Amino acid sequence: MTVTETVAPSTRRLSTAKALSEGIAQEMERDDSVFVMGEDVGAYGGIFGSTGGLIDQFGPSRIIDTPISETGFIGAGIGAATEGLRPVVELMFVDFFGVCFDQIYNHMAKIHFESGGNVKVPMVLMMAVGGGYNDAAQHSQCLWASFAHMPGMKVVVPSNPYDAKGLMISAIRDDSPVVYMFHKGVMGLPWMAKNPRSIGPVPEDAYTVPIGKANVVHPGSDVTVVSLSMSVQHCQDVAEKLDGEGISAEVIDLRSVIPLDREAVLESVAKTGRLLVVDEDYKSFGLSGELAATIVEHDPTMLKAPFARVTYPDVPVPYARSLEQAALPTRERIEAAIRSLVRA
């Protein structure tokens, strides 16, 4: 299990967007085989800032703006990866994966297996996820469980600037296809409502964050709260509030969905006896159920109280702000769930 990590000392504070872009830039400087392609990744810098400034540093031959043809440019990225390059391909919104699903799952994820391990696909498929910004049903989903359900891809989801840079560098260096999912709300962009945790210390030098290792971001003893992405920030806020009331919540940031750090969850639940999973993805057939099964298959007697989860309900994301906020895993829902578990 990864214990609470202390971020390397740094006086620099970056937004997640700038940290992500810096990680890509440092890998491009280190390795000429790395390049970026996708919609609006050039002069615009990515619609959520993920490639900001890269076009000025590396030019249009390595930062390639593509037509609106996801099947085409993801397929091109796959071909480039099989020939020895290391593309970072931005899909923009995760919701758009439906139009290019064949390239992602029947090719990117399967080529290594179908070639008997002889052909590698060292490719990063990057995309924005998450709601809370009135972007409605086709621009607000998370869907990491959808990718995690299909073998052949690693799936990483940072919650803060430090992890965003380190996970991107690890993803680029990995010989497997990596789906890199960043929540709009953690990017720290000035035109979006954000949690202050979206800006934080980031070392200037290149570093890696291991794929498949969770991190305890708030130690505790009464209840284990497992989450990822934007919801980690909400869980930290709630845990700090409850500290003052004598309720000790241990918050685990999974950071990766595949590989899933089950050992970290089991170790924490063995200590607390209670488990709450907070997940902005849909409730059914997803990550929360998988973690519940992990406990049951290992030792159901670990739990002092019934397993609990705060997730997105199984409905399309509504446009109306009041309806969207009612469905999201907000701080209020998280706090109520923790209090209920501790009383049980």
C-alpha positions as CSV (number, residue, x, y, z in Angstrom):
1,M,0.0,0.0,0.0
2,T,1.2,3.5,-0.8
3,V,1.3,5.5,2.4
4,T,0.7,9.2,2.5
5,E,3.1,10.7,0.1
6,T,4.9,14.0,0.8
7,V,5.2,16.1,-2.3
8,A,8.8,16.9,-3.1
9,P,9.6,20.4,-1.7
10,S,8.8,23.0,-4.3
11,T,8.0,26.7,-4.1
12,R,6.3,26.5,-7.5
13,R,2.6,26.2,-7.5
14,L,1.0,25.2,-10.8
15,S,-2.5,24.4,-11.9
16,T,-3.2,20.9,-13.0
17,A,-3.5,22.0,-16.6
18,K,0.0,23.6,-16.5
19,A,1.5,20.6,-14.7
20,L,0.0,18.3,-17.3
21,S,1.3,20.3,-20.2
22,E,4.8,20.6,-18.5
23,G,4.9,16.8,-18.1
24,I,4.2,16.3,-21.8
25,A,6.8,19.0,-22.8
26,Q,9.5,17.4,-20.7
27,E,8.9,14.0,-22.3
28,M,9.0,15.6,-25.7
29,E,12.3,17.2,-24.9
30,R,13.7,13.9,-23.7
31,D,12.4,11.7,-26.4
32,D,11.9,12.7,-30.1
33,S,9.5,9.9,-30.6
34,V,6.8,11.7,-28.5
35,F,4.3,13.8,-30.3
36,V,0.8,15.2,-29.7
37,M,-2.2,15.1,-31.9
38,G,-5.9,15.9,-31.5
39,E,-8.6,18.6,-31.9
40,D,-7.5,22.1,-30.8
41,V,-4.2,20.9,-29.2
42,G,-2.2,23.5,-31.1
43,A,-2.7,27.2,-31.0
44,Y,-5.7,26.8,-28.7
45,G,-3.7,24.6,-26.3
46,G,-6.4,22.1,-25.7
47,I,-9.9,23.3,-24.6
48,F,-9.0,22.6,-21.0
49,G,-5.3,23.7,-21.2
50,S,-3.8,20.2,-21.4
51,T,-1.4,21.2,-24.2
52,G,-1.0,24.9,-23.5
53,G,2.1,26.4,-25.0
54,L,3.4,23.3,-26.6
55,I,2.8,24.5,-30.2
56,D,5.2,27.4,-29.5
57,Q,7.9,25.1,-28.1
58,F,7.7,22.2,-30.6
59,G,5.9,23.5,-33.7
60,P,3.2,22.0,-35.8
61,S,5.2,18.9,-36.9
62,R,5.0,17.5,-33.3
63,I,1.8,19.3,-32.1
64,I,-0.7,18.3,-34.7
65,D,-4.2,19.8,-34.9
66,T,-6.5,17.3,-36.5
67,P,-9.8,17.5,-38.3
68,I,-12.9,16.5,-36.3
69,S,-12.5,12.8,-37.2
70,E,-11.8,10.9,-34.0
71,T,-11.7,7.5,-35.7
72,G,-9.1,8.9,-38.2
73,F,-6.7,10.5,-35.8
74,I,-6.9,7.8,-33.1
75,G,-6.3,5.2,-35.8
76,A,-3.3,7.3,-37.0
77,G,-2.0,7.4,-33.4
78,I,-2.3,3.6,-33.1
79,G,-0.4,3.1,-36.3
80,A,2.3,5.5,-35.2
81,A,2.6,3.7,-31.9
82,T,3.0,0.3,-33.5
83,E,5.8,1.7,-35.6
84,G,7.8,2.9,-32.7
85,L,6.6,6.4,-31.9
86,R,4.9,7.5,-28.7
87,P,1.8,9.5,-29.5
88,V,-0.2,11.5,-27.0
89,V,-3.7,11.6,-28.6
90,E,-6.4,13.9,-27.1
91,L,-10.0,12.7,-27.7
92,M,-11.2,16.0,-26.0
93,F,-14.4,14.7,-24.2
94,V,-14.7,11.1,-23.0
95,D,-18.3,11.2,-24.2
96,F,-17.0,11.1,-27.8
97,F,-15.4,7.7,-27.5
98,G,-18.6,6.2,-29.0
99,V,-17.7,7.4,-32.5
100,C,-14.2,5.8,-32.4
101,F,-14.8,2.8,-30.1
102,D,-13.6,0.3,-32.8
103,Q,-10.2,1.9,-32.9
104,I,-9.9,2.1,-29.2
105,Y,-10.9,-1.3,-28.2
106,N,-10.6,-3.5,-31.2
107,H,-7.2,-2.1,-32.1
108,M,-5.4,0.0,-29.5
109,A,-6.3,-2.4,-26.6
110,K,-5.9,-5.7,-28.5
111,I,-3.0,-5.5,-30.9
112,H,-0.4,-6.5,-28.3
113,F,-2.4,-9.6,-27.3
114,E,-3.3,-10.5,-30.8
115,S,0.3,-10.3,-32.0
116,G,1.4,-12.7,-29.3
117,G,3.2,-9.8,-27.5
118,N,5.3,-9.0,-30.5
119,V,3.7,-5.6,-31.3
120,K,3.5,-2.9,-28.6
121,V,1.2,0.1,-28.6
122,P,2.9,2.8,-26.4
123,M,0.2,5.4,-26.8
124,V,-1.6,7.8,-24.4
125,L,-5.2,8.5,-25.1
126,M,-6.1,11.6,-23.2
127,M,-9.6,13.0,-22.5
128,A,-11.6,15.3,-20.3
129,V,-14.3,13.8,-18.0
130,G,-16.7,15.0,-15.4
131,G,-19.8,17.1,-14.7
132,G,-20.7,20.1,-12.6
133,Y,-20.5,22.7,-15.4
134,N,-23.9,22.4,-17.1
135,D,-22.4,20.7,-20.2
136,A,-25.4,18.2,-20.2
137,A,-25.6,14.5,-21.2
138,Q,-23.0,14.3,-24.0
139,H,-20.2,16.3,-22.4
140,S,-20.3,15.5,-18.7
141,Q,-19.8,11.8,-18.1
142,C,-16.8,10.1,-16.4
143,L,-17.0,6.5,-17.8
144,W,-13.7,5.3,-16.5
145,A,-15.4,2.0,-15.5
146,S,-16.3,1.5,-19.2
147,F,-12.6,1.5,-20.2
148,A,-11.6,-0.5,-17.1
149,H,-14.0,-3.2,-18.0
150,M,-12.2,-4.0,-21.2
151,P,-8.8,-5.7,-21.0
152,G,-5.7,-4.3,-22.7
153,M,-5.6,-0.7,-21.5
154,K,-4.3,1.0,-18.3
155,V,-6.6,3.7,-17.0
156,V,-5.2,6.6,-14.9
157,V,-7.1,9.5,-13.3
158,P,-5.2,12.2,-11.4
159,S,-6.8,14.4,-8.8
160,N,-4.2,17.1,-8.3
161,P,-1.3,18.9,-10.1
162,Y,1.5,16.8,-8.7
163,D,-0.1,13.5,-9.8
164,A,-1.2,14.9,-13.1
165,K,2.4,15.6,-14.2
166,G,3.9,12.4,-12.7
167,L,1.2,10.1,-14.1
168,M,1.5,11.7,-17.6
169,I,5.2,11.1,-17.6
170,S,4.7,7.5,-16.5
171,A,2.0,7.0,-19.1
172,I,4.1,8.3,-21.9
173,R,7.0,6.0,-20.9
174,D,4.7,2.9,-20.6
175,D,4.8,0.4,-23.4
176,S,1.1,-0.3,-22.9
177,P,-1.8,1.9,-24.2
178,V,-2.8,4.2,-21.3
179,V,-6.2,6.0,-21.1
180,Y,-5.5,9.2,-19.3
181,M,-8.6,10.9,-17.9
182,F,-8.6,14.4,-16.4
183,H,-11.6,16.0,-14.7
184,K,-12.4,19.5,-15.9
185,G,-12.8,20.5,-12.3
186,V,-9.3,19.7,-11.3
187,M,-7.6,21.6,-14.1
188,G,-7.5,24.9,-12.2
189,L,-8.7,27.0,-15.1
190,P,-9.7,30.6,-14.1
191,W,-13.0,30.5,-16.1
192,M,-14.2,27.4,-14.3
193,A,-15.4,27.1,-10.7
194,K,-12.6,25.1,-8.9
195,N,-11.4,23.7,-5.7
196,P,-8.3,25.4,-4.4
197,R,-6.6,22.0,-4.4
198,S,-6.5,22.3,-8.2
199,I,-3.4,24.4,-7.8
200,G,-0.5,23.0,-5.8
201,P,3.3,22.4,-5.6
202,V,4.9,20.8,-8.6
203,P,8.6,20.1,-8.9
204,E,10.3,21.6,-11.9
205,D,12.3,18.4,-12.7
206,A,10.7,15.4,-14.4
207,Y,9.4,12.7,-12.1
208,T,7.0,9.8,-12.2
209,V,4.0,8.7,-10.2
210,P,3.6,4.9,-10.3
211,I,0.6,3.6,-12.3
212,G,-1.4,1.2,-10.1
213,K,-0.5,2.6,-6.7
214,A,-3.1,4.4,-4.6
215,N,-2.2,7.2,-2.2
216,V,-3.5,7.9,1.3
217,V,-4.2,11.7,1.1
218,H,-5.8,11.9,4.6
219,P,-5.0,9.3,7.2
220,G,-7.8,8.2,9.5
221,S,-9.1,5.4,11.7
222,D,-12.9,5.4,11.7
223,V,-13.9,5.0,8.1
224,T,-12.1,4.3,4.8
225,V,-13.2,6.7,2.0
226,V,-12.0,5.6,-1.5
227,S,-12.3,7.9,-4.4
228,L,-10.6,9.3,-7.5
229,S,-10.4,12.4,-9.6
230,M,-12.4,15.5,-8.6
231,S,-14.2,13.6,-5.8
232,V,-10.9,13.1,-4.0
233,Q,-10.8,16.9,-3.4
234,H,-14.4,16.9,-2.0
235,C,-13.5,13.9,0.2
236,Q,-10.5,15.7,1.6
237,D,-12.5,18.8,2.3
238,V,-15.1,16.8,4.2
239,A,-12.4,14.8,6.1
240,E,-10.7,17.9,7.3
241,K,-14.1,19.3,8.5
242,L,-14.9,16.2,10.4
243,D,-11.5,16.1,12.0
244,G,-12.7,18.9,14.3
245,E,-15.6,16.8,15.4
246,G,-13.6,13.7,16.3
247,I,-14.6,11.7,13.2
248,S,-11.4,10.3,11.6
249,A,-11.8,9.5,7.9
250,E,-9.0,7.9,5.9
251,V,-9.2,9.1,2.3
252,I,-7.6,7.0,-0.4
253,D,-6.9,8.4,-3.9
254,L,-6.9,5.5,-6.2
255,R,-5.1,7.4,-9.0
256,S,-5.4,4.4,-11.3
257,V,-8.4,2.3,-12.1
258,I,-6.4,-0.2,-14.1
259,P,-4.3,-1.6,-12.4
260,L,-6.5,-1.2,-9.3
261,D,-4.7,-1.1,-6.0
262,R,-7.0,-3.5,-4.1
263,E,-4.3,-4.1,-1.5
264,A,-4.4,-0.4,-0.4
265,V,-8.2,-0.6,0.1
266,L,-8.0,-3.9,2.0
267,E,-5.3,-2.7,4.3
268,S,-7.2,0.4,5.2
269,V,-10.6,-1.4,5.7
270,A,-8.8,-3.9,7.9
271,K,-8.0,-0.9,10.2
272,T,-11.3,1.0,10.0
273,G,-13.9,-1.6,9.5
274,R,-16.0,0.7,7.3
275,L,-15.9,1.5,3.6
276,L,-17.4,4.3,1.6
277,V,-16.7,4.6,-2.2
278,V,-17.2,8.0,-3.7
279,D,-17.4,7.8,-7.5
280,E,-18.7,10.3,-10.1
281,D,-19.1,7.5,-12.6
282,Y,-22.5,5.7,-12.8
283,K,-23.5,3.6,-9.9
284,S,-24.3,0.3,-11.5
285,F,-21.7,-2.2,-12.9
286,G,-18.8,0.1,-12.0
287,L,-15.9,0.8,-9.7
288,S,-17.9,1.0,-6.5
289,G,-19.4,-2.5,-7.1
290,E,-16.0,-3.8,-7.9
291,L,-14.5,-2.6,-4.6
292,A,-17.5,-4.0,-2.7
293,A,-16.8,-7.4,-4.4
294,T,-13.1,-7.1,-3.4
295,I,-14.0,-6.9,0.3
296,V,-16.6,-9.7,0.1
297,E,-14.2,-12.0,-1.8
298,H,-11.4,-11.3,0.6
299,D,-13.2,-11.3,4.0
300,P,-16.7,-9.9,4.5
301,T,-16.2,-10.0,8.3
302,M,-13.8,-7.0,7.9
303,L,-16.8,-4.7,7.8
304,K,-18.4,-3.4,11.0
305,A,-21.1,-1.6,9.0
306,P,-22.6,-2.2,5.6
307,F,-20.7,-1.1,2.5
308,A,-21.8,2.3,1.3
309,R,-21.3,4.4,-1.8
310,V,-21.9,7.9,-3.1
311,T,-22.1,7.8,-6.9
312,Y,-23.8,9.3,-9.9
313,P,-27.3,7.7,-10.4
314,D,-28.0,5.7,-13.5
315,V,-29.5,8.6,-15.5
316,P,-28.1,10.8,-18.2
317,V,-26.5,14.0,-16.9
318,P,-29.1,16.8,-16.9
319,Y,-28.4,20.3,-18.2
320,A,-30.3,22.1,-15.5
321,R,-27.8,23.1,-12.7
322,S,-30.2,22.2,-9.9
323,L,-30.8,18.7,-11.2
324,E,-27.1,18.1,-12.0
325,Q,-26.0,19.2,-8.5
326,A,-28.6,16.9,-7.0
327,A,-27.1,14.0,-8.8
328,L,-23.3,14.7,-8.4
329,P,-21.4,13.2,-5.4
330,T,-21.2,16.6,-3.6
331,R,-19.5,17.3,-0.3
332,E,-22.9,17.3,1.4
333,R,-23.7,13.8,0.2
334,I,-20.2,12.5,1.2
335,E,-20.5,14.0,4.6
336,A,-23.9,12.5,5.3
337,A,-22.7,9.1,4.2
338,I,-19.6,9.2,6.5
339,R,-21.7,10.3,9.4
340,S,-24.2,7.4,8.8
341,L,-21.4,4.9,8.5
342,V,-19.7,6.0,11.8
343,R,-23.0,5.8,13.6
344,A,-23.7,2.3,12.3
